């Protein structure tokens, strides 16, 4: 089999990156679908987090706003963090 030269794009393959998760991290405010209603999964998890944090649940949040709210409530409740 002959040696094949790779292009710079192939060299930056996220599947072989040393930090494969780095290409999946994106600010919710930059999401192209961020203005759409939150997903069912987001609503369910956000409802659970809201109850645990004893805070109001807002069912009208967008995908992006729900993601930001989930992060805030995870920080408050300790959910979603690796347990030592």
Protein Blocks (a to p, Z undefined) as FASTA:
>chain_A
ZZddddfklmmgfklgfblmlmmgccfklpfklmpccdfklmmmmmmmmmmnopacdfkb
cfklmmmmmmmmmmmnopoiacZZ
